[in-house]
């Protein structure tokens, strides 16, 4: 939620942000109108309450002959107070409803444009020249079948499309990646968390996932629960309606969870393999910080992501996502895209978002310091989205015979295997 005072003071800034996102700028004016109605009804309620208190004092000291008309007035005034209070609550709800329709204010540093208008900030590693090595790279599904690591056919029989089994060494590879990611997060000062995957509407709405992303969320209507698409949701809501001590910040959590996404907008995209699926596991970094710490913390999250991908010896690039491609909560977002040889292009592996005070305002997470209580800033960053990381690992480290070399940093988590070899039946 955007600070209402910011909208009052600089409505054009918020209008410009809405335009940059490709969203409706007229909501800003609707918010201002609702806010004015809220303040008018609030003033009327306060004035009627003041008169009611004064009248109560008069009734208390009135003699018998003057008491009756005062009681009539008191009854009439009580009705007016009740109606004014109802009007005030209605105006409050309408203001909040409209505020919730506004996405976060885009950072002035975010590139303008849509999905294809990102800016490449860094590039690390060099994609292998498979032609020079004398063979064509296999895709991850071919490699997964050779290794006995991935089974989508049986998953389709059990659950439908966009599901998969990780089998044999594939299952071990997930456990190794998760353990490596969590260990590195702990070394960086994160508290490890295993989070709920079912959350109440307040948690999902508070993190901003029931707006533009609502179609991508699985809901259990009978129980009024949502399945999380990322552990960002339960991590952000962990301190919901709490006041944090300023000296404790930044608070950093590394959440491991299964994640569920409908992929509603992905019709016809990545239908083969495990790059875009309905269920996957992920290690997510999350920070509660002071607003003035947020930009530096954002960069730190990206640095930890880069260190993890460097350890996995993957070629990748860091991009600055354009305003029109940002999620509702993010003021700015950096994605890291790994090179996928079979596709001949970079694909998103991780993202890191600075949500400034947007989520904290919705969730009631505030900071107590020397000054008045104020909202915290929240930030999130993927450390390891397992299926996509497996895709990148298999394809970038494959050999001509279908074997896959295990990066040295990962070997101790994978029972010291240095090479994953095709199974006898492949």
N, C-alpha and C positions, 0 to 999 in steps of 0.2 A: 504494500500500500504506500502511495506517495504521501508525503507530508502535506497536509491540507494548507498549512501556512505558506508553503512554497507555491502552491497553485494560486493562492490569493495574491502573493507578492509578484510572481512572475508567470502568469498564465501562458504567455507566448512561448516560454521555454518548454512547457509541457506540450503545447500544441505542436511545436516543431518536432519534439520527440515522437509524438504519435504519428506525424507525417513520415518521419524517417523510418518508422516501423511498418508503414503502409496501413496504419490503423486510423480510426475515426478521431479527428481532432475536436469535433463538436462536443464530445463527451466532457471536455474541459469546461465549456460554458454551461453544460447541464449540471456539472458539479458545483460551479459557482452559484448558479441559481438555487440549487437545493441547499447549499450552505447558507445562503442569505435567508431562505425560508426557515431553516433550522434556527438561525440566530434570532429572527423575528419571533418565532414561536417560543423560543427560550426566554426572551425578554418579557413577553406577555405572561408566561407562566411565573416568572420570578416576581413580576409586579402584582399579579393576583395573589400569590402566596404571601407577599408582604402585607397586602391589604387584609388577607384572611387572618394573619397573626394579630394585626392591630385590632380587628373587629373582635377577635377572641378575648382580648384584654378588656374591651368595652363591655362585652357580655358578662364578663366575670365580676365587674363592679356595678353593673346596672341594677337599679331598684325594680321592684315587681312591675310597676306600670310602664317602665321603659324597656323592659327585657323582651317582651313579645315581638315588637317590630325588628329588634336587633337579631333575634333568632331567625326570623323570616329572611332577613338580609344574609345571615350566615349560611342558611341552607342554599339560597340562590348562588352565593359566592362559591360554596363548596362544589356545586355543579359546574360552575365556570372553571374552577381550578382543575377539576377532573377532566373536563374537555380539553383544556389547554395542555395538560400533561399528555393526553393522548395525541394531540397534534404535534407536540414536541417529539414524542417517541417516533411517530410516523415520519417526521422530517429527518430525524437522526438516521432511521433505517434507510430512507431514500438516499441520503447523502453517502452513507456507507456503501450501499448497493452500487451507486455510480462510481465511487472511488475504486471499488473492487474491479471495475471494468477497465481501469487505466493500467497499462503496463508500466514497468519501471522507467524512469527517465534515462534515456540512452546517454552514455558517456560522450562528452565532446570529442574524445579521441577515437571513438569507434568509426570505422570506414562507413561511408554512405553507400546505399545500394542494397541489392538482394543477395540471394544465395551464391551467385557466381562472382560477387564483387569483393570478396575477401582480399586481404593483403598478406603476402608471404613475408613473415618477419625473419625466419631463420630456416636453414636447411642443414641437416646433419647426415653424414654418411653418403655413400655412393651406391646406387642400385647396381646389382651384379649384371654383367654382360653375359647372359647365358649363351648367346650366339658364339661369342669368343670361346666359351667353355665347351661348345660342341653339342649342346642339347637344348631342347625347348622346355621351359619350365612347366611343370604340371600344376594344376590348380589344387586348392587345399582339399577338395573332396576326393580327388583321385589319390592324393597322398594319404588322406585319412583312411581310405579303404585299404590301400597297400599296407598301412601300418596297423590295421585293425583298431583304429582309434575313434572313428566316427561312424555312426549308423543313423541315417535319416529315413531310410525306407521303413524300418521297424517302428521308428518314432511316428511316422505318418500313419501307420496302421493303428497305433495306440492313441495318438493325440491329434493327428492331422498335420497339415503343412506348417512349416516354420518351427518345428520342434526337432530335437535331436537327442540321441544317446551319445555320451562320451564313453567309450569302452576300452578296456585294457590300458594301454599306455596313454590313451586320450584322457581317461579319468585321472591317471597319475600325473599327467601334465597339468591338468587343472589344479590339483592339490598342491603341486610344486609351485605354480605361479602364485596362487593365493598365499601360500606360506611365505614365499619370498617377498611379496608385496607387503604383507602385514608386518613382517620382520623389519623391512626398511622403513615403514611408517612409524613403527615403535622407536626405531633408532633416531628418527627425526622429531620425536616428541609427541607423537599422536597417541591417544588412548584407544586401544582396540575395542571395537564394539561389534556384537552380533545383534542385529536389529530386527524388530517385527516386520513382517511383510504385509500384514493386514493393518490398516490404519483407519481411524474415524474420519468423517468428512472434514472436520475442523483442521486436522493435520494436512490433508491433501489440499484443501482450499488455502490454508495459511501459507503454503509454499508456492502457490501460484499455478498449480497443475490442473485446476478445474476451469481455467479460462480457455485460451487457444489450444491447450493440449488435452482438453477433456475427452476428445474422441479417441485418444490413444491410451486411455486408462481403463483397466478392467474393474468392474464394480460388482459386488455381491449384494444385490438389491434386498434380498430377504433379510440379511443381517446388517445392512447399511455399513458395509466395510468396503474399502478400496484396496486392491492389490498394488503395491508400490512399483513404480517403474525404475526407481533408484532409491538407495538407502539415504539419499539426500533428504527425503521426506521425513522419515522417523528421526534422523539426526537433527534436522532443523527444529522439529517439534519436541526434542528431548528437554529443552529448557522453556517450553511454552508457558506463558504467564509467570515467569520467574524474573527476579532482579539479580544480575550478576555483579560481583565486585570488580571494579575497573582493574585492579592490580592482578586479577587472575587471567586477563586477556592478553594475547589470544588464547582461546580454548580450542584445542584441535582434537578431532575424533576421526578414527579410521573405521568405517563401517563395512562389514561383510554381509551380503544378503543375496538372496535370489531376487531377480527383478522381472517384472512382467509388463509387456507392452503389446498393444493390439496391432501396432504398425499400420494404423488405419490409412495413413497417407502414402503407403509404400506399395500400392498395387502395381504388380509387374516389376518391382525393383528387387534385386538380390533374392530371387525366388529359389535359387539353387544354393545349397550349402548352409553354412552356419554364421554368415556375416550378419544377417538381419533376421532375428528370431523372436518368438513370443516370450521365451523364458531363458534367462541366462544368469550367471553369477558374476558378482562385481565387487571389487574393493574400492570404496569411495572415501576421499578425504573431505573433511568438512571443518570449517573454522568459524568461530564467533570472535569478532574483533571489534576494536573501536573504529568508528567511521574513518578517522584520520589514518588508521593503520591499513585500511582495506586494499589500497592500490599495491602497497609493498607486499602484503600477504598474498595477493593475487599472483604476483610474479614468483613468489616462493613456491606456490602450488605448482606452477608450470616448471620450475626448476626441479622439483621432486619428480614430476612426470618424466622430464627429460633424462634424469639420472637413471630411472627405471628402464626406459627404452634403450638408453646407451648400454646398460648392463646386458640387455637382451640382444645387443648388436644388430639393431634394426635401423635401416635408413628411414628418415622421417623429416617432416617439415612442420614448423609452427606457423599457424595462420591467425590473423586478427579478423574475427567474424564481422561481417557488415551488419549495420543496424537492422535492416529488413529481415535478417535471418536469426535474430536473437529470440530466445525464449522470453516469456512475459516477465520473469523475475530478474533477468540479467541486464545490468547496465553495460557490461562489456564481457566478451567471451573470447578466449583463445582456444583453438582446437589444435591437436597434434594429429597429423595424418601420416600413416606409415605407407611405404611403398609396397604395393601388391603386384608381384611380377606377372601373374597370369592375366591381370587386367591392364597392366602397363600404365598404372596411375596411382596417385596417392589417395588413400581412403581414411576417414576419421577413425582414430583409435581411442583418443581421450579428449575431454574438454575440461575447461576450467572457467568458472563464471564468478564474477563479482556482482553480487546481488544488492550491494550497499545496504540500506536500512529497510528495503522493501518487504522482505519476508519477516523480519523481526517486528515491524509495525503490525503486521497481520497476526502474528503469533504472540504478541505481547512480551517479547524478550527485550528487557531493558538493562541498562548499565547504571550502577551507582558509583559515583566518584566524588570529587570535591564539589562539582557543580550539581545541578538538578539531574534527576533520572532522565535518561535518554535512550532511544532505541540502539541496539547493537547493529553492527554490520555482519552479514553472513556471506560466506564464500564456499564454493564446492569445486572439487576436481576429481575426475576419475584417475585412479592409480592403475587399476587393471580390470578392464572388461574382458572376461575370460575368453569367450568364443572368438572375438575379433583378434585378440592377442595370439591365440592359437593359429588362426588363419595366417597372420603375418609371420609367425615363427616357422610354420611348416613351409610356406612358400619361399621365404628368403633364405632358409638354411637347408634347402633340399639338395640332394645329390643326383647324379645321372641315373643311379640304380633305384631311386625312390626312397633311399634312406634320408634321414634328416639329422644334421649335426646339432647337438645341444649346446647352446652358448655356455661358456665356462662358468659364468656366475650362477646359472640355473642348475648345474649338475649335482651339487650337494643336496638339493631338494628333490632330486629325481634318482635317488639311490645310486649316485655317481655314474649314471649313464652318460656317455659322451656322444653316443649315436643312437638314434631310434631306427631300427631296421625293419624292413618289410616282413610280415609274418609268413609262415611256410605256405599257407593256403592262398596267399594273395597272387 
